[in-house]
């Protein structure tokens, strides 16, 4: 039996930010597009003022300058709007597709945490489909990187405009669809079962990576939470 989510709509979500650390990075652009058998519908597209200078290395990737971002909507407004779009989709039973979800959702959550005017519902997080984590579970020994373009090529998905929030979001959704179409291991899983499977997959990877770092005498404080990261003990000590 094929899972209902495979034949329904998905909300593809992606951000471009100020840096690689999701606990400190700020959103610069974000895009949410609902896609499925009937086509694609943009649910939200945001140019955000991060209220801090954008490092040159980040601008080199997503092409958004400080001058461009200055015309964006305020950071707090953007975070609330984005969260409401994601939660609105979840209320309709639509899963959120996010490549390396623990990055994008952690960045979003970090901006929401200080906002007194926004309170998340008591219900669990929306169902998340993360092609990065799914590929680790399906192909744990596959050689090569697991970045978006690598996965697109591996699953024979049409390439979009990389490093733009809209192009990356749609590409991630196509990859998830291709994964499920071609991999019987996940075709029958419900969304709830997919969440548990992805969490277990991420924890297994984190444990293996932690042991690898320890074997090399490197700091091994690797977070095993998914889909939202928690500060590691090292990061908490640094912030204190």
N, C-alpha and C positions, 0 to 999 in steps of 0.2 A: 504494500500500500504506500502510495506517495503522500508525503506530508502536505497538508493544506497550504502551508506557508510558501511552498515551492511554486505553486500555481497562482498565488495572490500577489498583492502589491508589497513593495518594500520602500522604506524611506532611506535613501542614500544620503549620508552626512559626512562632511569633511571640513577641515579648517586649514588655514595658513596662518602662521603665528610669528612671534618675535624670536623664538629660539627653540632648542631641542629638549629642554627640561620642562615637562608638563606641569610641574609644581610651581614654576616661576614664569613660564611663557605666557604671553597674552595674545588673544585672537586679533588678527588683522583682517582676514576675510573668512567668511563661512558660507556654506551652501547646503541647502536641503532640497532634494528633489524626490518626489514620489514616482516610482516607476513600476510597471507591470505589463501584463498582456495588452492593456489598452493604450500604452504609450507612457510618456513622462510628463509630469506636471511639477513645475517649480513651486515649492512651498515656502521658500525663503532664501534670500540672497543678501548678505550683509557686508558692507565695508565698515570696519570698526576703527574708531580712534583708540589705540591701545594706551594712550595717556602716558607714553614713554617713548624715547627714541627707538626706532627700529634698527637693530644692528645691520651693518652693510652686508654681512654674510647672509642674513635672512632676506633682505631685499634682493640680493642676487638670485635667490631661488624663486621667490614669488612675484618679484618685480613691483612691489608696492613700496613707495617711498614715504618718508615722513610727511611731505607736502600732500600727497594723495590721502594718506590716512587721517590727516587733520580735518578733512572734509567728511569723515565718516561719523556714524552715530556714536554717542557716548558708550563707553565700555559696559557700564551697568545696564543700560537699556538693551544693548545687544544680547547680553547673557540671558536676561529674562525672556526676551523674544525667542531666542534660539531654544531655550529650555521648554518654553510653552509649545513650540512647534513639535519638538520631539515627544513630549508628553501627550500632545494632542493625537499624534499618530498612534502612540501606544494605546491610548484609550479606545482607538478603533481596531485594535488587534493587529496593527501593522508593525513588523519588526524594523529596527534601525540597523542599517548596514554601515559599518565604519571600519576602515582599514586601520589596524593597530588601534583599536577602540580605546585602550587604556591610556593612550596619549590624548586624543581629542576630548574624550569625556572627562579626563582629569583636568585639562585646561579649562573646560567649561565649568566644572564643579568648583574649581579654585576661585573663579570669578564670582560664582553665586554665593559661596559660603558667607562672605561678609554682608550680604544684602538683607537687611531686616524686612524689606518690603516683599520679599519672595520666599515662599515656603514650599518645599516639594511636597507632593501628596504622600500619604502614609503607605500607599501601595508600593510593591517592589519596583525596581528599575524596569524600564522598557526592555523587551526582548532585544538582544544585541546579536548580530551576525558579523563576526570579525574574520575576514578572509585570511589575515595573517595568522591568527590562532588556529583556524580551521585547517589551513595547510599544514601546520605543525602536527596536528593530530592525524591527518590523512597520510602525510608523507614525511615522517619524522627523520628519515635518513636521506632525503633528497639533497643532493649537493647543490651549492649555489645559494644566492641570497633569496630572501623572501620579501623584497620590496614590491611595491605595486606593479611596476613595469615587468619585473621578473615573473610575478604570478600571472599577469596578463599573457605573457608569452607562453608560459607553461601550460595554461588552460585554454590557449588559442582564442583569447578575447581581443576584440578590436580595440586598438589603442586610442585613447583620447588625448586631450591636452594636459600633459603632466604638469604638476606643481601649480595648478589652478584648482581652487576648491570645487568648482562645478565639474570640471573634467575628471578629477580624481574620484569624486563621489560616484559618478555614473560608472566609471571603470570598476570600482569596488563592487557595485551591485551586479554588474555583468559577470564578474569573477565568481561571486557567491552562487549565482544561478548556474554557471558552468560547472562549478564544483559539485553541486547537488545533483545536477543532471548526470554527471559521469561517475559519481561515487555512491554506491549502494549503501555504504556504511552510515550515511546520514540522511538518505532519502526518506526513511520511515520515521525519523525522530520528530517529535513535537517541538514547538518552540521552547517549552520548559525543559525538555530533555536536551535540547541543543545548548541551553545555558549551562546546565550541569556538565555536559561533555566538554564544552569550551573551558569552563573553570578548571576541571580536572586536567585538561590538556595543558593549560597555562601553568598550573601548580607543578606538574611533572617536569615541564621545561625549566621552571625556576629552580627546582631542586637540582636538576642535572647541571645547570649553569652555575649554581652556587658551589657545587662540588668541584666543578672545573676550575673556578677561580681559586678555591682553597688549595687545590693541587698545585697551583702556580704561585702560592703565597700572596695572592692579591686580596683586597677587601671583598668579602663575599656577602655583603648585606643586600641581597636581591629580593625585591618585593614580589610576593606570589599572589597578590590580589588582582582580580579582574572582574568587571571591566573598568573600575576606577582605582587608580593607584593610591596607596597610602605612603606617607613619608617613611623611609627606612630609618633605622636607629641612627645611622651615620648622618642622614640629612637632618633629623631632629636635633642632634647634638650641634650641628653646624649652625642651625637657626637660633639656637639658644643664646 
